[in-house]
Amino acid sequence: FPSSFTLSGNEKILQDTFIIPPYYKGSLDAEFKIYSTILDDLMGGTEGILRYPSGCFEQVSSANYPNILALQILKEKGNIRPEIKNKASNYLKIGYEKIKGYEIKTGGFEWYGRAPAHEGLTAYGLVQLKDMQTVYADLNPAILKRTEAFLLSRRNGKGGFYQSVGKYGFSGNKTALFDTYITWALSEVGTKGIELEVEKSVREAMRSNDLYRLSLACLTLFNLNENAQAEVLLKKVVRQIKTVGIPHVRAESTVTYSSGNSLNIETLSFAGLAMMESSTIDETLIDSIQKYIISKRRYGRFGSTQSTVMALKMLLRYQEKYIKIEAGGQFKVYINEILAEEHRYEKGGREKRLFTNFDSYLKIGKNTIRVETEGFIRPSAFETKWMSIEPKSNLEAPLAVKTILQDRITTVGEVVSMKVTLTNLEDEIQASPMAIIGIPAGLSLQIWQLKELQERDAFAYYEIKNNQLVLYFRSMEAKENKRLNLYLKAEVPGTYRAPVSSAYLYYKEELKSWKTGAVIRITKP
């Protein structure tokens, strides 16, 4: 069971407490990183942010954004190492080909490339393609034009858009939210003739007082050079953030149905982007927002894929606008009140530092970490990970998964049945559930069966990653149980324990439930 703890940020003092439960010997690892700027912090070295695109349309698009970002940075620096450029370009090519595969023949995109298209997701794709165009020369402009034309064809003549929400298990009360998001996306690519849609989205955002929609409408107005009206909305955004406090910022929802931590980060990111377009920006507030968002990073991510993308955009915009060269100074890292590391930077020092071998300072049970800065403030991150002996599910997890092997002993060549049950524990419909099923190493999945199950809509999409089967579902009804009977063929003799299985909502990854993997012994014929 993989577990981790991260403390990151760019405050003068960072401190926190965390618990390490019993873990497998040799699995505990800890490191501390110091960066010269927010940009270096986010990149972790340009090579470190490159992502291989996989999964559904939204995952592929979001995985592509760091690759786009890496190429933009390398291009600006002018010192592109050929192997890194080739790797990033290859990933972009793979991602682009996968994105094209999710385009519907009648227009637009859908999570798994099956009609009807989802208008909100198509708008997200439009923005991603526009960003990709800046660094990927082989992107065909026709796909951008088709995507833009599809969204314009979905206008209802009343300032909104027709939306295919029924198929996805989501109620229709998000219509105004999607209208605002689609209008913003069109304004991002410079679409003309959307005055009616802009007027309605602004009016609805003002009426709702919803921070996510207000921020989107504000950005739309700035994109269209309607700065005076944008400033009016921005005052409401700033007032609301100051009233509730940055950690407590919430919204009705987002275009990707984020909630919890991801909803908070995504909403703040859009608000921060809007604030940085203003000529009368509250620099103290925007500085507090960027520090807070950085503190929420966990192993390179800021919640869900969409909230991560928006956080990256916001933080990089902040760096472009405000970051100055820091003076010299010193870091001290205390673990359980023991000075574990210290390092001094000279004025103007730009190097990144990585410190390791902290596991001897850590113990099972309660641990404290404190990072003190003297003379300057630079981004830093303390990260530790381990393999827990027992999986610990989040008490608020909305889903549960159970796996049962029909046999505990079998023979090479025999087929063993694994019963999988995914349960919605809540009294409400759930969007985008996922199950990751651990498969014992000596057994193999039967591809013909998985394709057959997908064709019967037992699940929307699947991937096989090492000894895990990743299942994607569109939705689950209240208290619904989804049951599968997987055929696993015994291939190699030996005794094997399956990796842990897990279940969660794609846009609520922090609320995850776990199930210990089953053991099977395979004998020779």
Backbone hydrogen bonds, N-H to C=O, Kabsch-Sander energy under -0.5 kcal/mol:
donor,donor_aa,acceptor,acceptor_aa,energy
3,S,386,W,-2.9
5,F,384,T,-2.5
7,L,382,F,-2.6
9,G,380,S,-2.0
14,L,371,V,-2.4
16,D,369,I,-2.0
18,F,367,N,-2.5
20,I,365,G,-2.5
24,Y,387,M,-2.7
27,S,24,Y,-2.0
29,D,385,K,-2.3
31,E,383,E,-2.5
32,F,355,F,-2.8
33,K,381,A,-2.7
34,I,353,R,-2.5
35,Y,379,P,-2.6
41,D,37,T,-2.0
42,L,38,I,-2.7
43,M,39,L,-2.5
44,G,40,D,-3.0
48,G,45,G,-1.5
49,I,45,G,-0.5
49,I,46,T,-1.2
50,L,47,E,-1.0
57,F,111,W,-2.7
60,V,56,C,-2.7
61,S,57,F,-2.6
62,S,58,E,-2.3
63,A,59,Q,-2.8
64,N,60,V,-1.6
65,Y,61,S,-0.9
67,N,63,A,-0.7
68,I,64,N,-2.4
69,L,65,Y,-2.8
70,A,66,P,-2.6
71,L,67,N,-2.0
72,Q,68,I,-2.1
73,I,69,L,-2.5
74,L,70,A,-2.7
75,K,71,L,-2.3
76,E,72,Q,-2.1
77,K,73,I,-2.6
78,G,74,L,-1.8
79,N,74,L,-0.6
84,I,81,R,-0.8
85,K,81,R,-2.5
86,N,82,P,-2.6
87,K,83,E,-1.8
88,A,84,I,-2.7
89,S,85,K,-2.7
90,N,86,N,-2.4
91,Y,87,K,-2.3
92,L,88,A,-2.3
93,K,89,S,-2.2
94,I,90,N,-2.4
95,G,91,Y,-2.9
96,Y,92,L,-2.9
97,E,93,K,-2.3
98,K,94,I,-2.0
99,I,95,G,-2.7
100,K,96,Y,-2.3
101,G,97,E,-1.2
102,Y,98,K,-0.6
102,Y,99,I,-1.5
103,E,100,K,-1.4
104,I,108,G,-3.0
107,G,104,I,-1.9
110,E,102,Y,-1.1
113,G,110,E,-1.1
118,H,109,F,-2.9
119,E,117,A,-0.6
122,T,118,H,-2.4
123,A,119,E,-2.1
124,Y,120,G,-1.8
125,G,121,L,-2.4
126,L,122,T,-2.1
127,V,123,A,-1.8
128,Q,124,Y,-2.1
129,L,125,G,-2.7
130,K,126,L,-2.0
131,D,127,V,-2.1
132,M,128,Q,-2.5
133,Q,129,L,-1.9
134,T,130,K,-0.6
134,T,131,D,-1.0
135,V,132,M,-1.7
136,Y,132,M,-1.8
137,A,135,V,-0.6
139,L,136,Y,-1.5
143,I,140,N,-1.9
144,L,140,N,-0.7
145,K,141,P,-2.1
146,R,142,A,-2.7
147,T,143,I,-2.1
148,E,144,L,-2.6
149,A,145,K,-2.6
150,F,146,R,-2.4
151,L,147,T,-2.0
152,L,148,E,-2.2
153,S,149,A,-2.0
154,R,150,F,-0.8
154,R,151,L,-0.9
155,R,152,L,-1.4
156,N,160,G,-2.1
162,Y,154,R,-3.6
165,V,163,Q,-1.4
168,Y,165,V,-1.2
169,G,166,G,-1.3
170,F,165,V,-1.1
174,K,171,S,-0.7
175,T,172,G,-1.3
178,F,174,K,-2.4
179,D,175,T,-2.5
180,T,176,A,-2.1
181,Y,177,L,-2.2
182,I,178,F,-3.0
183,T,179,D,-2.2
184,W,180,T,-2.2
185,A,181,Y,-2.5
186,L,182,I,-2.3
187,S,183,T,-2.0
188,E,184,W,-1.9
189,V,185,A,-1.1
190,G,187,S,-1.0
191,T,186,L,-2.5
198,V,194,I,-2.5
199,E,195,E,-2.8
200,K,196,L,-2.1
201,S,197,E,-2.5
202,V,198,V,-2.4
203,R,199,E,-2.2
204,E,200,K,-3.0
205,A,201,S,-2.1
206,M,202,V,-2.4
207,R,203,R,-2.2
208,S,204,E,-2.5
209,N,205,A,-2.0
210,D,205,A,-0.5
214,L,210,D,-2.8
215,S,211,L,-2.2
216,L,212,Y,-2.0
217,A,213,R,-2.7
218,C,214,L,-2.3
219,L,215,S,-2.4
220,T,216,L,-2.4
221,L,217,A,-2.1
222,F,218,C,-2.2
223,N,219,L,-2.5
224,L,220,T,-1.4
225,N,222,F,-1.5
226,E,221,L,-2.9
227,N,225,N,-1.2
230,A,226,E,-2.0
231,E,227,N,-2.3
232,V,228,A,-1.1
233,L,229,Q,-1.6
234,L,230,A,-2.5
235,K,231,E,-1.7
236,K,232,V,-1.0
237,V,233,L,-1.9
238,V,234,L,-2.8
239,R,235,K,-2.4
240,Q,236,K,-2.2
241,I,237,V,-2.2
242,K,238,V,-2.4
243,T,239,R,-1.9
244,V,240,Q,-2.4
245,G,241,I,-2.3
248,H,245,G,-1.3
249,V,246,I,-1.4
257,Y,254,T,-2.0
259,S,507,Y,-0.9
262,S,259,S,-1.1
263,L,259,S,-0.9
264,N,260,G,-2.1
265,I,261,N,-2.3
266,E,262,S,-2.7
267,T,263,L,-2.3
268,L,264,N,-2.1
269,S,265,I,-2.2
270,F,266,E,-2.0
271,A,267,T,-2.3
272,G,268,L,-2.9
273,L,269,S,-2.3
274,A,270,F,-2.1
275,M,271,A,-2.5
276,M,272,G,-1.9
277,E,274,A,-1.4
278,S,275,M,-1.4
281,I,278,S,-0.5
283,E,281,I,-1.2
286,I,282,D,-2.3
287,D,283,E,-2.0
288,S,284,T,-1.8
289,I,285,L,-2.3
290,Q,286,I,-2.3
291,K,287,D,-2.0
292,Y,288,S,-2.1
293,I,289,I,-2.7
294,I,290,Q,-2.2
295,S,291,K,-1.8
296,K,292,Y,-0.7
296,K,293,I,-1.2
297,R,294,I,-1.6
298,R,301,R,-3.1
301,R,298,R,-1.3
308,T,304,S,-2.2
309,V,305,T,-2.2
310,M,306,Q,-2.3
311,A,307,S,-2.2
312,L,308,T,-2.4
313,K,309,V,-2.2
314,M,310,M,-2.5
315,L,311,A,-2.8
316,L,312,L,-2.4
317,R,313,K,-2.0
318,Y,314,M,-2.1
319,Q,315,L,-2.3
320,E,316,L,-2.3
321,K,317,R,-1.7
322,Y,318,Y,-2.8
323,I,318,Y,-0.6
323,I,319,Q,-1.1
329,G,345,Y,-2.0
330,Q,374,E,-2.5
331,F,343,H,-2.9
332,K,372,E,-2.0
333,V,341,E,-3.2
334,Y,332,K,-0.5
334,Y,370,R,-3.3
335,I,338,I,-2.5
336,N,334,Y,-0.5
336,N,368,T,-2.7
338,I,335,I,-1.5
340,A,333,V,-2.9
340,A,338,I,-0.8
341,E,333,V,-1.4
343,H,331,F,-1.8
345,Y,329,G,-3.2
348,G,326,E,-1.4
349,G,346,E,-2.4
353,R,34,I,-2.4
355,F,32,F,-3.1
358,F,30,A,-0.8
361,Y,358,F,-2.0
362,L,358,F,-0.5
362,L,359,D,-0.9
365,G,20,I,-3.0
367,N,18,F,-2.7
369,I,16,D,-2.5
370,R,334,Y,-2.5
371,V,14,L,-3.5
372,E,332,K,-2.7
372,E,370,R,-0.5
373,T,12,K,-2.0
374,E,330,Q,-2.5
380,S,9,G,-2.4
381,A,33,K,-2.1
382,F,7,L,-3.2
383,E,31,E,-2.7
383,E,381,A,-0.5
384,T,5,F,-2.6
385,K,29,D,-2.5
386,W,3,S,-2.2
388,S,1,F,-2.6
388,S,386,W,-0.7
389,I,22,P,-2.0
393,S,391,P,-0.5
394,N,512,K,-2.7
397,A,394,N,-1.9
400,A,423,T,-1.8
402,K,421,T,-2.0
404,I,419,K,-2.1
406,Q,417,S,-3.3
410,T,521,R,-2.5
412,V,523,T,-2.5
413,G,490,A,-2.6
414,E,411,T,-2.5
416,V,488,L,-3.7
418,M,486,L,-2.6
419,K,404,I,-2.8
419,K,417,S,-0.5
420,V,418,M,-0.5
420,V,484,L,-2.9
421,T,402,K,-2.6
422,L,482,K,-2.8
423,T,400,A,-2.9
423,T,421,T,-0.5
424,N,480,E,-2.7
425,L,398,P,-3.0
425,L,423,T,-0.7
426,E,398,P,-0.6
430,Q,476,M,-2.6
432,S,474,R,-2.5
434,M,504,Y,-2.4
435,A,471,L,-2.1
436,I,502,S,-3.0
437,I,435,A,-0.6
437,I,469,L,-3.0
438,G,436,I,-0.5
439,I,467,N,-3.1
443,L,440,P,-2.0
444,S,489,K,-1.9
446,Q,487,Y,-0.7
447,I,445,L,-0.8
449,Q,446,Q,-0.7
450,L,446,Q,-1.9
451,K,447,I,-2.5
452,E,448,W,-1.8
453,L,449,Q,-2.8
454,Q,450,L,-2.3
455,E,451,K,-2.2
456,R,452,E,-1.4
457,D,454,Q,-1.7
458,A,453,L,-2.7
460,A,472,Y,-2.3
461,Y,472,Y,-1.4
463,E,470,V,-1.9
465,K,463,E,-0.5
465,K,468,Q,-2.5
466,N,464,I,-0.5
468,Q,465,K,-1.3
469,L,437,I,-2.6
470,V,463,E,-3.1
470,V,468,Q,-0.6
471,L,435,A,-3.2
471,L,469,L,-0.6
472,Y,461,Y,-2.6
473,F,433,P,-2.3
476,M,430,Q,-1.9
479,K,426,E,-1.8
480,E,477,E,-2.0
482,K,422,L,-3.1
483,R,481,N,-0.5
484,L,420,V,-2.5
486,L,418,M,-2.9
486,L,484,L,-0.5
488,L,416,V,-3.0
488,L,486,L,-0.6
489,K,444,S,-2.3
490,A,414,E,-3.1
491,E,442,G,-3.0
492,V,442,G,-1.2
494,G,522,I,-2.5
496,Y,520,I,-2.9
498,A,518,A,-3.0
501,S,515,K,-2.7
502,S,436,I,-2.2
503,A,513,S,-1.9
504,Y,434,M,-1.8
505,L,508,K,-0.5
506,Y,432,S,-3.2
508,K,505,L,-2.7
511,L,508,K,-2.0
512,K,510,E,-1.1
513,S,503,A,-2.4
515,K,501,S,-2.4
520,I,496,Y,-2.6
521,R,408,R,-2.8
522,I,494,G,-3.5
523,T,410,T,-2.8
523,T,521,R,-0.5
